[in-house]
Amino acid sequence: MNTKKKKKNWNLPKKIFYIFSFLLFLLYIKLAYLSLSPVVYGKNVSNFASTRNTVKKTIGASRGNIFDISGDPLAMNVTSYTLIAYLDESRSKDSKTPKHVVDVEETATKLAEVLEADKEKIKSILENGIKNKKYQVEFGSIGKGITELKKDEILFLNLPGISFTESSKRYYPNGNFASYIVGYAKGTEVENEGKVATEIVGEMGIEVAYNDILKGEDGYLEYQQDRYGYKIAGTNEINDEAKDGYDIYLTIDASVQRFIETEIEEIAKTYDPNFAILAVMDAKTGDILGASSSPSFDPNVRNVTSYENPFVTTSYEPGSTMKIYTYLCALETGNYDGGRTFESGHVKIGDDTINDWNERGWGTITLDKGFEYSSNVGVVHLIREYLSREQLKDCLKKYGFGSKTGIELSHESPGQIQFKYELEVMTAGFGQGIKTTVMQQLKAATIIANNGYALNPHIISKIVNPNTGEIIEERKVEKSEQLVKKSSIEKIKELMYNTINGTDSGTAGKRYSIEGFDLIGKTGTAQIYESGKGYLKGENNYIFSSVIMYPKEEPQIIIYGAMRQPKQGQYIGLANAVKNLVKNIAKYKNIYEEEKKIEETKTVSLEPYVGLPVSTVVKDLESYKLDIVTIGDGIQVIDQYPKENITLVEKDKLFLLTNGKNIQMPSIKGYSKTEVEVLAQLLSVTLEEEGNGYVKEASILEGTKIEEGMTLKVTYEERKE
C-alpha cells in the first residue's frame, strides 16, 4: 500500500520534468534558428543588427529666392514660429524651475497683450487642454506666423511652459506686385520615408513652373547612436549635404511694374471693369518689363479669385488689333494697293451683314483709310481682293497665333485660329471668332518692331546658384527667321502711325495721341460671346484693347492693354492708362532724350525718412522735382507714403506726416482717388466719396485746421481729354 502511494507521488514530478524538457528542446531549436538563419520572419538579420541603432536625419534645402531684374526680392523665405504651451506637470519633474504652465490667468493675460488677441480665447484653450489632460496645446491662427521680434517679446515675459516650434514660410515683400507672374508657394505636408514633413511647394506662376529648380534637394546625416542617443565613437557617419534651390532673376523692372500697378489700380477704382490687363515688353529683347491685372491677389494672403493666369492662360477674341496682321498678310502678297477704294458702312456676306463700328460708314474710302478708321468692311474687301482662307490662316500661324509662345510660365494656352466658312474668314480678319493671349499679341508685335523678325517673350533673366554665384541659365534673345519683308513693315508702321496721329474724324486711335511722341499702334473693340446668348449687346459689353509701340522708326517699348466691360469710360479709360505709361516709361528710360530734347528725368528710390528732420528730407529730394506734401507743422517725419524702396519720378507725390499738432488741409484739387484715400488715412479723417476719376470738390477747404472726428466728403469727375 505504501509502495503504491509512493509510486503515485512520483508520477507528477515525472510529467513536469518531461514537459519542461520538451519546452527546453523547443527553445534550443528556436535559438538555433535565430542564430543560424540569415533571414528571420522575413527580415535580414545582418541588416537589422547594423541599422537598429542607426539614425538618419534630413537636412532641409533652402528654397531659392525670386528677384526682379535689379536684384530686389519678390519672393523669399522667412523664419516664422508657432506658439505652444506645455501643460503636463510631468515635464517639470526634477527641474528647479517649472517647465509647464503654472498660472493660466497670468499666462493668458500676458500673451493676449503681446499678441493683441482675445485673452478669454487664450485662457479657454489652456483650460480645455488641462481639462482633457493634453501634454501640450497650440493656439490656432493666434499663435501661428509669429515673427522673430514677436517671439523675443514673448520669451522676455519668462512664462513657464511657453515655447515655440520653428518653420520656414514663403514671404512676398511687395504684396500683389506682379503676383500672377511670381505666383505663390505654400507649406504642404509630404510623406518621406514614413515621416510627414512640411515642404514649401509652388502653386502658381514662376513658383510652380520652376518649383523643382527653386526647391533644391534635401540632404541627410546618418550615424550610429547608443541607447542614450549619443553618437557611437568610431562608427561611420554619412553626411550628404543639402543642395539649396537656385535663385531666379526675372526680367521685371520694378519701376516699370510700379507704373503699371498704379494705372491698373486707377482703372479698377474709376472704371470698375470685369478685368483689366497691362503688359510692357522690351521690343529689342522680348523681355517682359512689367505686367499686372485686375483682379489681382496678394500671395501672402492668397486671396485668389481666379487661378487662370491672365497673361498666358486666358484667351479671348482680340478684336481689331488683328487688323495689323491681316493687312500685313495682304502686303506680303506684293499686290496690295492702299489707294483702292470701297464703300464703307456695311457689306453683305450671304445672309449675314458685317457693319463698321460707325454703321453709317464714311462713304467711299481707301483701304489705307480703312485701316486708320478701323473699318471691318475694309477688311472684308481686303481679304476678298488679296487673300484666300489658307493664306490668311498660314500668315496668322506664322506670326505666332494658334501656338504657345514658350514663355517661362505654366498653363500657357495656344489660343484658337480655326475658321472655315467665308463669314468666319472675314470676321477672323478683324479679330472675331478667333482667340489669342496677351503674350501672343506682344510676340506678334515684335515683328513690327524688328523689321520682320519675331522675338520670343521672356520673363526670366537668369538662374543663379546662390552659394557659388554661378549663372546656371541666362536668357538669350531668340530671334526668328525673317517672317515679313522690310518694305511691308515700313508700310504697316505708316498705317499704325496714322491710326494714332491722324486728324480725321474717323481716326480710331486718336485718343492715344501724345504731342511730341511718335507712337504707332492699333486699337481693338471686341464683342463678347457668351454660350447660349451669342454676342452681347450694349455699349459696355466689349473688350477694349490696344497695342502701342514707340519710337516709330526703332520701337523700344511695346505696350499691350485690355479692359473688359467697364462700367464707364469705355474708350478713354484704357487710353488714359496707356498714355500715362508711355510718358512715365519714356521719362524713366530717357527714350526721347536726343530726338525730342525732353529734359532728362531723374528717378529716386525712397528711403525710410521716419525720424529725420523734414527740412533734411525736402532738401535731399529737391533735385528730383517730386510733389512733396508735408502734413503738419512739425520738424520731424513720423510717417510717409509711399514707403521705402519705391521708385518715384518727377511730379510723383510723396506724403510726409510730421510731429506737428497744427495740421491743415492741403489743396487736393485734381487728386486721384488713390491719393485722396492715402491723405485721408494720414489725416485720420473719415472719408466719404462720390463719383469716379479726380477731385472736383471737397468739403474741407484748403487751409482748414484738421480736428479729431472730421469727415472729408469728396466728389470726383472723369478727367476730360
C-alpha positions in Angstrom: 0.0 0.0 0.0 2.7 2.3 0.9 4.7 1.4 -2.2 1.8 2.2 -4.5 1.2 5.5 -2.8 4.9 6.3 -3.1 4.8 5.4 -6.8 1.8 7.7 -7.4 3.5 10.6 -5.7 6.5 10.4 -8.3 4.2 10.4 -11.3 3.5 14.2 -11.2 7.2 15.3 -11.0 8.0 13.0 -13.9 5.3 14.6 -16.0 6.5 18.1 -15.1 10.1 17.0 -16.0 9.1 15.7 -19.4 7.1 18.8 -20.2 10.0 21.1 -19.1 12.5 19.0 -21.2 10.2 19.3 -24.2 9.9 23.1 -23.9 13.6 23.4 -23.3 14.2 21.4 -26.5 11.9 23.8 -28.4 13.8 26.7 -27.0 17.1 25.3 -28.2 15.6 24.8 -31.7 14.3 28.4 -31.7 17.7 29.7 -30.6 19.4 27.7 -33.3 17.0 29.2 -35.9 17.7 32.7 -34.7 21.4 32.1 -34.6 22.0 30.3 -37.8 19.2 31.5 -40.2 20.2 34.6 -42.3 16.5 35.7 -42.6 14.1 35.7 -39.6 10.5 36.5 -40.1 11.2 38.0 -43.5 13.9 40.3 -42.2 17.6 40.1 -42.9 19.2 39.6 -39.5 22.5 41.2 -40.5 20.9 44.3 -41.9 18.6 44.6 -38.9 21.6 44.4 -36.5 23.5 47.1 -38.4 20.6 49.5 -38.5 18.8 49.1 -35.2 20.9 51.9 -33.8 21.1 53.9 -37.0 19.8 57.4 -37.0 19.0 59.2 -40.3 18.2 62.9 -40.1 17.0 65.0 -43.1 19.0 68.2 -43.8 16.5 70.5 -45.5 17.4 72.5 -48.6 16.6 76.2 -48.6 14.2 77.3 -51.3 15.6 79.7 -53.8 14.6 83.4 -53.9 12.9 85.2 -56.8 14.3 88.7 -57.7 13.4 91.4 -60.1 16.0 92.5 -62.7 17.8 94.7 -60.2 18.1 92.0 -57.5 15.3 93.2 -55.2 13.5 90.3 -53.7 10.0 89.4 -54.9 9.7 86.1 -53.1 11.9 84.9 -50.2 12.0 82.5 -47.3 11.5 83.9 -43.8 11.5 82.0 -40.5 8.3 82.0 -38.5 7.3 80.5 -35.3 4.3 78.7 -33.8 3.4 79.3 -30.2 2.9 76.2 -28.0 2.1 75.7 -24.3 3.2 72.7 -22.3 0.6 71.7 -19.8 1.7 68.3 -18.3 3.2 68.6 -14.8 5.5 65.7 -15.5 7.5 68.0 -17.7 8.7 69.9 -14.6 9.8 66.7 -12.8 13.4 67.0 -11.4 13.6 70.6 -12.6 14.3 73.6 -10.3 12.1 75.8 -12.4 8.6 74.9 -13.8 8.6 73.7 -17.4 4.8 73.7 -17.7 2.1 76.3 -17.5 1.5 77.1 -13.8 -0.7 80.1 -13.8 -3.3 80.1 -16.5 -4.7 83.5 -15.7 -1.3 85.2 -15.8 -0.2 83.3 -19.0 -3.4 84.3 -20.9 -3.2 87.9 -19.8 0.4 88.5 -20.8 0.1 86.6 -24.1 -3.0 88.5 -25.0 -1.2 91.8 -24.6 1.7 90.9 -26.8 -0.3 89.1 -29.4 -3.1 91.7 -29.4 -5.5 88.8 -29.1 -8.6 87.9 -27.0 -7.5 86.9 -23.5 -10.5 84.8 -22.9 -9.9 82.7 -26.0 -6.3 82.0 -25.0 -7.4 81.2 -21.5 -10.1 78.8 -22.8 -7.5 77.0 -25.0 -5.3 76.5 -21.9 -8.1 75.4 -19.6 -9.5 72.9 -22.1 -6.1 71.5 -22.7 -5.6 70.9 -18.9 -9.1 69.5 -18.5 -8.5 67.0 -21.3 -5.1 66.1 -19.9 -3.2 67.2 -23.0 0.6 67.3 -22.9 0.7 70.5 -25.0 -1.6 72.8 -27.0 -1.3 75.3 -29.8 -3.3 78.4 -30.3 -4.6 78.2 -33.8 -4.2 81.3 -36.0 -3.4 83.4 -32.9 -0.1 81.6 -32.4 0.9 81.0 -36.0 3.3 83.0 -38.2 5.0 84.7 -35.3 8.0 86.9 -36.2 11.4 86.8 -34.6 10.8 90.1 -32.9 7.4 89.0 -31.5 8.9 85.7 -30.4 11.6 87.5 -28.4 9.0 89.7 -26.9 7.1 86.7 -25.6 10.3 85.0 -24.3 11.1 88.1 -22.4 7.9 87.5 -20.4 9.5 84.4 -18.8 6.2 82.5 -18.8 6.7 78.8 -17.7 5.7 76.2 -20.2 5.6 78.6 -23.2 7.8 77.6 -26.2 7.9 77.7 -30.0 8.3 75.5 -33.0 10.3 76.9 -35.9 9.3 76.8 -39.5 10.1 78.4 -42.8 7.4 80.1 -44.9 7.3 81.9 -48.2 7.1 85.7 -48.0 6.3 88.2 -50.7 7.6 91.7 -49.6 5.7 93.6 -52.2 2.3 92.0 -51.8 0.3 91.9 -55.0 3.2 93.3 -57.1 3.3 91.2 -60.3 1.5 88.4 -58.4 0.3 86.4 -61.4 3.9 86.4 -62.7 5.6 85.5 -59.4 2.7 83.3 -58.2 2.9 81.8 -54.8 4.1 78.8 -52.9 2.8 77.4 -49.6 3.7 74.8 -47.0 2.3 71.4 -47.9 2.5 68.1 -45.9 4.5 65.5 -47.7 5.4 61.9 -46.6 9.1 60.9 -46.9 10.3 57.5 -45.6 7.3 57.1 -43.4 7.6 60.6 -41.8 5.3 63.5 -42.5 7.1 66.8 -43.0 6.1 70.3 -44.3 7.6 71.3 -47.6 7.1 74.6 -49.4 5.6 73.8 -52.8 4.8 76.3 -55.7 1.2 76.5 -56.8 1.1 79.4 -59.3 3.3 81.5 -61.6 7.1 81.1 -61.5 6.8 79.4 -58.2 5.1 76.4 -59.7 6.7 76.5 -63.2 10.2 76.3 -61.7 9.3 74.5 -58.4 11.9 71.8 -58.9 14.7 74.4 -59.5 13.6 76.6 -56.6 13.1 73.9 -54.0 16.6 72.3 -54.2 17.4 68.9 -52.9 17.4 67.8 -49.3 20.4 66.1 -47.8 20.7 63.7 -44.8 23.0 62.8 -41.9 23.3 59.1 -40.9 25.2 57.8 -37.9 25.1 55.1 -35.1 23.8 56.1 -31.7 23.8 54.4 -28.3 20.8 53.9 -26.1 21.2 57.3 -24.7 21.0 59.0 -28.1 24.7 59.8 -28.4 26.8 59.1 -31.5 28.9 56.0 -31.0 32.6 56.8 -31.3 34.5 55.2 -34.2 31.4 54.3 -36.2 30.8 55.5 -39.8 29.0 58.8 -40.4 27.4 59.7 -43.8 26.8 63.4 -44.4 25.1 64.1 -47.7 24.8 67.9 -47.8 21.6 69.6 -48.9 21.7 71.4 -52.3 19.9 74.7 -51.9 17.4 75.8 -54.5 18.6 78.2 -57.3 17.7 81.9 -57.3 15.6 83.2 -60.2 16.0 86.7 -61.5 13.0 87.9 -63.5 13.1 90.5 -66.4 10.6 92.6 -64.3 11.8 96.2 -63.9 10.4 97.4 -60.5 9.9 100.9 -61.7 8.0 99.9 -64.9 6.0 97.5 -62.8 5.1 100.2 -60.3 3.9 102.5 -63.2 1.7 99.6 -64.4 0.3 98.8 -60.9 -0.6 102.4 -60.4 -2.6 102.5 -63.7 -4.3 99.2 -63.1 -5.4 100.4 -59.6 -6.8 103.6 -61.1 -8.6 101.7 -63.9 -10.1 99.3 -61.3 -11.3 102.1 -59.0 -12.5 104.5 -61.6 -14.0 102.3 -64.3 -14.7 99.0 -62.4 -14.2 96.6 -65.4 -14.7 92.9 -65.3 -11.0 92.6 -65.9 -8.1 94.9 -66.9 -4.6 93.9 -68.2 -1.5 95.9 -68.9 1.8 94.4 -70.0 5.1 96.1 -71.2 7.8 94.4 -73.3 11.3 95.5 -74.3 10.9 95.4 -78.1 14.5 94.6 -78.8 14.9 91.7 -76.4 11.5 90.2 -75.8 11.9 90.8 -72.0 8.6 91.4 -70.1 9.4 94.6 -68.1 6.1 94.5 -66.2 2.6 93.1 -66.2 -0.4 93.4 -63.9 -4.1 92.8 -64.0 -7.3 93.4 -62.1 -8.5 91.5 -60.2 -5.2 90.5 -58.7 -4.2 89.0 -55.4 -1.7 89.2 -52.5 0.4 86.0 -52.5 0.9 86.4 -48.7 -2.8 86.2 -48.2 -3.6 84.1 -51.3 -7.0 85.9 -51.8 -7.1 84.5 -55.4 -10.4 85.0 -57.3 -9.2 83.3 -60.5 -6.4 80.7 -60.8 -6.2 81.4 -64.6 -3.1 83.4 -65.5 -4.5 86.4 -67.5 -1.2 86.7 -69.5 -0.8 83.2 -70.8 -3.8 81.1 -69.9 -6.8 83.4 -70.6 -7.6 83.6 -74.3 -10.3 85.9 -75.8 -11.4 87.4 -79.1 -8.9 90.2 -79.6 -10.9 92.5 -81.9 -9.3 95.0 -84.3 -5.7 94.7 -83.2 -5.7 91.7 -85.5 -6.2 94.0 -88.5 -2.4 94.7 -88.2 -1.7 91.2 -89.2 -4.4 90.8 -91.8 -3.1 93.9 -93.6 0.5 92.7 -93.1 -0.5 89.4 -94.8 -2.0 91.3 -97.7 1.1 93.5 -98.0 3.2 90.3 -98.3 1.4 89.3 -101.4 3.1 92.2 -103.2 -0.2 93.2 -104.8 -1.6 95.5 -102.1 -2.9 98.8 -103.4 -3.7 101.1 -100.4 -5.4 103.6 -102.7 -8.0 101.1 -103.8 -11.5 102.3 -102.7 -14.6 100.6 -101.3 -17.9 101.7 -99.9 -17.8 101.7 -96.1 -20.6 101.2 -93.6 -21.8 97.6 -94.2 -21.3 94.7 -96.5 -23.3 91.5 -97.2 -21.8 88.0 -96.8 -24.5 85.6 -97.8 -27.4 86.1 -95.5 -25.2 88.0 -93.0 -24.2 91.6 -92.8 -20.9 92.9 -91.4 -21.0 96.5 -90.1 -18.4 99.1 -89.3 -18.3 100.4 -85.8 -19.7 103.6 -87.4 -22.7 101.9 -89.1 -23.3 104.9 -91.4 -19.7 104.5 -92.6 -17.5 107.2 -94.1 -18.6 106.9 -97.7 -16.1 105.8 -100.3 -12.7 105.5 -98.7 -9.4 103.8 -99.5 -8.0 100.6 -97.9 -5.3 102.7 -96.2 -8.0 104.9 -94.6 -9.9 101.7 -93.8 -7.0 100.7 -91.5 -6.8 104.2 -90.0 -10.6 104.2 -89.3 -10.6 100.5 -88.2 -13.2 99.5 -90.8 -14.4 96.0 -90.6 -15.9 96.4 -94.1 -12.5 97.4 -95.3 -11.1 94.1 -94.0 -13.7 92.1 -96.0 -12.8 93.9 -99.2 -9.1 93.4 -98.4 -9.4 89.6 -97.9 -11.7 89.2 -101.0 -9.2 91.1 -103.1 -5.9 89.7 -101.9 -6.2 86.7 -99.6 -7.6 83.2 -99.5 -8.6 81.4 -96.4 -5.4 79.3 -96.5 -3.2 82.4 -97.0 -4.7 84.2 -94.0 -4.5 81.2 -91.7 -0.9 80.5 -92.8 0.0 84.1 -92.1 -1.6 84.1 -88.6 0.2 80.9 -87.7 3.5 82.2 -89.0 3.0 85.3 -86.8 2.6 83.1 -83.7 -1.1 82.8 -83.3 -2.6 79.4 -82.6 0.5 78.2 -80.8 2.3 78.7 -77.4 5.0 81.4 -77.2 7.1 79.3 -74.9 7.4 81.9 -72.2 8.5 80.6 -68.8 5.0 80.4 -67.3 2.9 77.3 -66.8 -0.5 76.5 -68.3 0.0 78.6 -71.5 -2.9 78.4 -73.9 -2.2 78.2 -77.7 -5.4 80.2 -78.4 -7.6 79.3 -81.4 -7.5 80.4 -85.0 -9.8 77.9 -86.6 -12.0 79.3 -89.4 -13.5 77.6 -92.4 -16.5 79.4 -94.0 -16.4 82.7 -95.7 -18.1 84.6 -92.8 -15.6 83.1 -90.3 -12.7 84.1 -92.5 -13.8 87.7 -92.8 -14.5 88.0 -89.0 -11.2 86.4 -88.2 -9.5 89.2 -90.3 -10.8 91.7 -87.7 -10.3 89.6 -84.6 -13.7 88.0 -84.1 -14.3 84.2 -83.8 -10.7 83.5 -83.0 -8.9 83.7 -79.6 -5.4 85.0 -78.7 -3.5 85.6 -75.5 -1.7 88.7 -74.2 1.8 87.1 -74.8 0.8 86.2 -78.4 -0.1 89.8 -79.0 3.2 91.0 -77.6 5.2 88.4 -79.6 3.5 89.3 -82.9 4.1 93.0 -82.2 7.9 92.3 -82.1 7.7 91.5 -85.9 6.8 95.2 -86.4 9.4 96.4 -84.0 12.2 94.3 -85.5 11.8 94.8 -89.3 10.1 91.4 -89.9 11.8 89.2 -87.2 9.8 87.9 -84.3 11.3 87.6 -80.7 10.3 85.1 -78.2 9.0 86.7 -75.0 10.9 86.0 -71.7 10.1 86.6 -68.1 13.3 85.0 -66.6 16.6 86.9 -66.9 18.9 84.3 -65.3 19.0 81.4 -62.8 21.8 81.6 -60.3 23.4 79.2 -57.7 23.1 81.2 -54.5 26.1 79.6 -52.9 28.6 80.0 -55.7 27.2 82.8 -57.8 27.4 80.6 -60.9 24.9 81.5 -63.6 23.1 78.2 -64.4 21.0 79.6 -67.2 20.7 83.0 -68.8 18.2 84.5 -71.2 19.3 84.8 -74.8 17.5 86.9 -77.3 15.7 84.4 -79.5 15.0 85.8 -83.0 13.1 84.0 -85.7 14.0 83.9 -89.3 12.7 86.9 -91.3 8.9 86.4 -91.5 7.9 89.7 -93.2 9.7 91.9 -95.8 11.1 95.2 -94.5 9.0 97.1 -97.1 5.8 95.6 -95.7 6.9 96.6 -92.2 7.5 100.2 -93.3 4.1 100.4 -94.8 2.3 98.9 -91.7 4.2 101.3 -89.5 2.9 104.2 -91.6 -0.7 102.9 -91.2 -0.3 102.4 -87.5 1.2 105.9 -87.1 -1.8 107.4 -88.9 -4.2 105.4 -86.7 -2.8 107.1 -83.6 -1.8 110.5 -85.0 -4.4 111.1 -87.8 -6.6 114.1 -87.5 -9.7 112.8 -89.4 -12.9 112.4 -87.5 -12.8 108.7 -88.2 -9.3 108.1 -86.9 -9.7 105.2 -84.5 -6.8 105.6 -82.2 -6.6 109.4 -81.8 -7.3 109.1 -78.0 -3.8 107.6 -77.7 -2.0 110.5 -79.4 0.5 112.4 -77.3 2.1 115.6 -78.6 5.8 115.1 -79.1 5.6 111.3 -79.1 5.6 109.4 -82.4 3.5 106.5 -81.2 2.3 103.8 -83.6 -0.4 101.3 -82.8 -3.8 99.8 -83.2 -6.9 99.7 -81.0 -9.5 96.9 -80.7 -13.1 96.7 -79.6 -14.2 93.1 -79.5 -17.7 91.9 -78.9 -18.1 89.4 -76.1 -19.6 86.0 -76.9 -21.5 84.0 -74.2 -22.7 80.5 -74.7 -26.4 80.4 -75.1 -26.7 84.2 -75.6 -24.5 84.8 -78.6 -22.7 88.2 -78.9 -23.8 90.6 -76.1 -25.4 93.9 -76.9 -24.8 97.2 -75.1 -22.2 99.9 -75.1 -20.2 98.3 -72.2 -20.3 94.7 -73.4 -16.9 94.8 -75.2 -13.3 94.1 -74.6 -11.4 97.3 -75.3 -7.8 96.7 -76.2 -4.7 98.3 -77.8 -1.2 97.6 -78.8 1.1 100.6 -78.8 4.8 100.9 -79.5 7.4 103.7 -79.7 9.5 105.3 -81.1 8.2 104.7 -84.6 11.4 104.1 -86.5 13.1 101.8 -84.0 10.5 100.8 -81.3 12.0 100.1 -77.9 8.8 99.6 -75.9 5.6 97.6 -76.7 2.5 98.1 -74.5 -0.5 95.9 -74.7 -3.6 96.6 -72.7 -7.2 95.3 -72.4 -10.2 96.1 -70.4 -13.5 94.1 -70.3 -16.9 95.5 -69.6 -16.0 98.7 -67.8 -18.9 100.4 -66.0 -18.0 103.7 -67.7 -15.1 105.3 -69.7 -15.3 102.7 -72.4 -12.9 104.4 -74.7 -10.9 106.8 -72.5 -10.2 104.5 -69.5 -7.6 102.3 -71.2 -6.3 105.2 -73.4 -5.5 107.3 -70.3 -3.7 104.5 -68.6 -1.6 103.6 -71.6 -0.7 107.3 -72.2 0.4 107.7 -68.6 2.5 104.6 -69.1 4.1 105.9 -72.3 5.1 109.2 -70.6 6.4 107.6 -67.4 8.4 104.9 -69.2 9.8 107.4 -71.8 11.0 109.6 -68.9 12.4 106.8 -66.9 14.3 105.3 -69.8 15.0 108.7 -71.5 13.9 107.2 -74.8 13.3 110.6 -76.4 16.4 112.3 -74.9 18.1 113.0 -78.2 15.3 113.3 -80.8 12.7 115.2 -78.8 15.0 117.1 -76.5 13.0 116.0 -73.5 14.6 117.1 -70.2 16.3 114.1 -68.5 14.0 112.9 -65.7 15.6 111.5 -62.6 14.2 108.7 -60.6 14.7 108.2 -56.9 14.3 105.1 -54.7 12.7 106.2 -51.5 14.5 105.7 -48.2 12.9 105.4 -44.8 12.5 109.0 -43.7 10.7 108.4 -40.4 12.7 110.1 -37.6 14.5 112.5 -39.9 14.1 116.3 -39.9 11.6 117.4 -42.5 13.9 120.1 -43.9 16.6 117.5 -44.5 14.3 115.2 -46.4 12.9 118.0 -48.6 16.4 119.3 -49.3 17.7 115.9 -50.2 14.9 115.3 -52.7 14.8 118.8 -54.1 16.6 117.9 -57.3 14.1 115.1 -58.1 11.2 117.6 -58.5 8.8 115.5 -56.6 5.4 116.8 -55.4 6.1 116.6 -51.6 3.0 117.1 -49.5 4.0 117.9 -45.9 1.3 117.3 -43.3 1.5 119.3 -40.1 3.9 122.0 -38.9 6.3 119.6 -37.1 10.0 119.4 -37.7 10.3 115.6 -37.8 8.8 113.0 -40.1 6.7 110.4 -38.3 5.2 108.6 -41.3 5.5 108.6 -45.1 3.8 107.3 -48.2 4.9 105.6 -50.3 7.2 103.6 -48.1 10.9 102.9 -48.6 12.3 101.1 -51.7 9.6 102.5 -54.0 10.9 104.4 -57.1 9.3 107.8 -57.9 9.8 110.1 -60.9 9.2 113.8 -61.4 5.8 115.2 -60.2 5.0 112.0 -58.2 3.5 112.7 -54.8 5.4 111.9 -51.6 3.3 112.4 -48.4 5.3 113.3 -45.2 3.4 113.3 -41.9 5.2 115.4 -39.3 5.1 115.5 -35.5 3.3 118.9 -35.5 -0.1 119.2 -33.9 -1.3 122.0 -36.2 -2.4 120.1 -39.2 -4.1 122.0 -42.1 -5.9 120.7 -45.1 -3.8 120.9 -48.3 -5.3 121.7 -51.7 -6.5 118.4 -53.2 -7.9 119.7 -56.5 -7.1 117.2 -59.2 -6.0 114.4 -56.7 -6.8 110.9 -57.8 -8.9 108.6 -55.7 -5.9 106.7 -54.5 -4.1 109.9 -53.4 -7.2 111.2 -51.5 -7.5 107.9 -49.7 -3.8 107.9 -48.7 -4.2 111.6 -47.5 -7.4 110.8 -45.5 -5.6 108.0 -43.7 -2.7 110.2 -42.8 -5.0 113.0 -41.6 -7.1 110.5 -39.6 -10.4 111.8 -41.1 -13.4 109.9 -42.2 -13.7 109.8 -45.9 -17.0 109.8 -47.9 -16.6 109.6 -51.7 -18.9 110.2 -54.7 -18.2 109.5 -58.3 -15.0 108.4 -60.0 -11.9 110.0 -61.5 -10.2 113.0 -60.0 -11.2 115.5 -57.3 -13.8 118.1 -58.4 -15.0 119.3 -54.9 -14.0 118.7 -51.3 -15.9 119.6 -48.1 -12.8 120.6 -46.2 -11.3 123.7 -47.7 -7.6 124.3 -48.2 -6.0 125.7 -45.0 -8.7 124.4 -42.7 -7.3 123.1 -39.4 -7.9 119.3 -39.1 -9.8 118.4 -35.9 -10.5 115.0 -34.4 -13.7 113.4 -35.8 -13.8 115.4 -39.0 -15.4 114.0 -42.2 -14.0 114.7 -45.6 -16.6 114.5 -48.4 -15.1 114.3 -51.9 -16.8 114.5 -55.3 -14.9 113.1 -58.3 -15.2 113.6 -62.0 -13.6 112.0 -65.0 -10.7 113.9 -66.5 -11.6 115.4 -69.9 -9.4 114.7 -72.8 
